[in-house]
Amino acid sequence: MDPIRKHRRDVWLRIVAPIAIPALGLVVLAVILIVAVAAGGMVSKQITVAMSILASAFVLLPMVLICIVPYVLFAAMAAGAGMAHSKAQVPLRFVRRVTEQIAEKTQSIAPRTVKPLIAMNARIARLESMARGWQEPESELEKGQS
């Protein structure tokens, strides 16, 4: 086939037809609605409703096409999250086991580590109370004068 003829056919099939066929459909629909009103088969309010429905389709179609990209991204993220979860189960189990072992070890070591600190704190508290006992309390007379 001649490349020029093929190009013209492709232009008509891929560019002109997708635009011309819906435009022709709209013209035919408008003519049918005008004839229906003229013949008395429809009221203008019905035409308004029909055209509102048609207009909402023209508004929604581009919105659907625009939203396809985020939908595909969300689907890919969901699939990726599922794969990541399945791959991360073994390392997560290992980390959990190690964390449990560390927690058990800490609970067994903590009392032995803290006992000397508690004893030292008790001694310091005793010395502090003894030091406060050495201080002479102010007499009632001195308190009243201040």
VMD Tcl script that draws the C-alpha trace (Angstrom):
set ca {
  {0.00 0.00 0.00}
  {1.11 3.51 -0.82}
  {2.54 5.24 2.31}
  {0.68 8.48 1.57}
  {-2.63 6.65 1.17}
  {-1.92 4.69 4.37}
  {-1.10 7.91 6.25}
  {-4.35 9.57 5.07}
  {-6.36 6.52 6.10}
  {-4.66 6.47 9.52}
  {-5.34 10.19 9.97}
  {-9.04 9.62 9.25}
  {-9.28 6.53 11.45}
  {-7.19 7.72 14.40}
  {-7.69 11.50 14.46}
  {-10.76 12.61 12.54}
  {-13.14 9.71 13.29}
  {-12.81 9.81 17.12}
  {-13.69 13.51 17.00}
  {-16.18 13.54 14.13}
  {-18.34 10.59 15.22}
  {-19.23 11.99 18.69}
  {-19.72 15.46 17.17}
  {-22.07 13.97 14.57}
  {-23.88 12.12 17.37}
  {-24.37 15.40 19.26}
  {-25.74 17.09 16.15}
  {-28.13 14.19 15.53}
  {-29.25 14.26 19.18}
  {-29.84 18.03 19.02}
  {-31.90 17.62 15.82}
  {-33.95 14.81 17.39}
  {-34.62 16.91 20.49}
  {-35.63 19.96 18.42}
  {-37.96 17.84 16.29}
  {-39.45 16.26 19.44}
  {-40.19 19.69 20.95}
  {-41.58 20.99 17.66}
  {-43.84 17.95 17.32}
  {-45.06 18.42 20.89}
  {-43.67 15.11 22.12}
  {-41.35 16.73 24.67}
  {-41.40 19.78 26.89}
  {-38.44 22.15 27.13}
  {-37.89 21.08 30.76}
  {-37.30 17.50 29.56}
  {-34.75 18.80 27.05}
  {-32.96 20.67 29.84}
  {-32.77 17.50 31.92}
  {-31.54 15.41 28.97}
  {-28.88 17.98 28.09}
  {-27.81 18.21 31.76}
  {-27.31 14.46 31.82}
  {-25.33 14.64 28.58}
  {-23.23 17.56 29.85}
  {-22.42 15.76 33.09}
  {-21.16 12.83 31.02}
  {-18.84 15.20 29.16}
  {-17.59 16.61 32.45}
  {-17.17 13.23 34.14}
  {-15.41 11.46 31.26}
  {-12.28 13.68 31.38}
  {-12.28 13.47 35.18}
  {-12.32 9.68 34.98}
  {-9.46 9.74 32.48}
  {-7.47 12.09 34.72}
  {-8.11 9.90 37.78}
  {-6.88 6.74 36.06}
  {-3.26 7.70 36.73}
  {-3.69 8.01 40.54}
  {-5.76 4.81 40.59}
  {-2.98 2.95 38.82}
  {-0.42 4.44 41.23}
  {-2.49 3.42 44.26}
  {-2.90 -0.09 42.87}
  {0.86 -0.33 42.29}
  {1.56 0.96 45.81}
  {-0.85 -1.60 47.28}
  {0.78 -4.41 45.34}
  {4.23 -3.15 46.36}
  {3.18 -2.95 50.01}
  {1.95 -6.55 49.86}
  {5.21 -7.72 48.33}
  {7.26 -5.70 50.84}
  {5.29 -7.19 53.72}
  {5.80 -10.73 52.48}
  {9.54 -10.12 52.04}
  {9.89 -8.34 55.39}
  {8.28 -11.06 57.54}
  {11.49 -13.01 58.16}
  {13.61 -9.98 59.14}
  {10.76 -8.63 61.28}
  {10.48 -11.96 63.13}
  {14.24 -11.90 63.75}
  {14.11 -8.32 65.06}
  {11.16 -9.21 67.29}
  {12.99 -12.25 68.71}
  {16.14 -10.20 69.38}
  {14.08 -7.46 71.03}
  {12.35 -9.99 73.28}
  {15.71 -11.47 74.28}
  {17.09 -8.01 75.09}
  {13.97 -7.20 77.15}
  {14.28 -10.45 79.12}
  {17.99 -9.86 79.75}
  {17.29 -6.28 80.86}
  {14.62 -7.43 83.29}
  {16.99 -9.97 84.83}
  {19.95 -7.55 85.06}
  {18.02 -4.44 86.22}
  {17.51 -5.43 89.90}
  {21.21 -6.30 90.38}
  {22.30 -3.07 88.70}
  {19.93 -0.84 90.62}
  {20.45 -2.30 94.15}
  {23.76 -0.43 94.78}
  {22.23 2.83 93.56}
  {19.22 2.41 95.83}
  {21.49 1.62 98.81}
  {23.63 4.67 98.08}
  {20.52 6.85 97.77}
  {19.24 5.54 101.13}
  {22.57 6.40 102.80}
  {22.57 9.87 101.29}
  {18.99 10.41 102.46}
  {19.98 9.33 106.02}
  {22.98 11.70 105.99}
  {20.81 14.51 104.67}
  {18.19 14.04 107.39}
  {20.95 13.85 110.02}
  {22.51 17.07 108.67}
  {19.15 18.80 108.85}
  {18.76 17.57 112.41}
  {22.01 19.32 113.39}
  {20.68 22.63 112.24}
  {19.07 24.54 115.05}
  {15.47 25.35 114.34}
  {14.58 29.02 114.60}
  {12.91 29.95 117.80}
  {9.37 31.25 117.77}
  {10.66 34.67 118.77}
  {12.99 34.95 115.75}
  {10.27 33.74 113.37}
  {7.91 36.45 114.58}
  {10.49 39.23 114.12}
  {11.33 38.35 110.52}
}
mol new
graphics top color blue
foreach p $ca { graphics top sphere $p radius 0.5 }
foreach p [lrange $ca 0 end-1] q [lrange $ca 1 end] { graphics top cylinder $p $q radius 0.2 }
display resetview
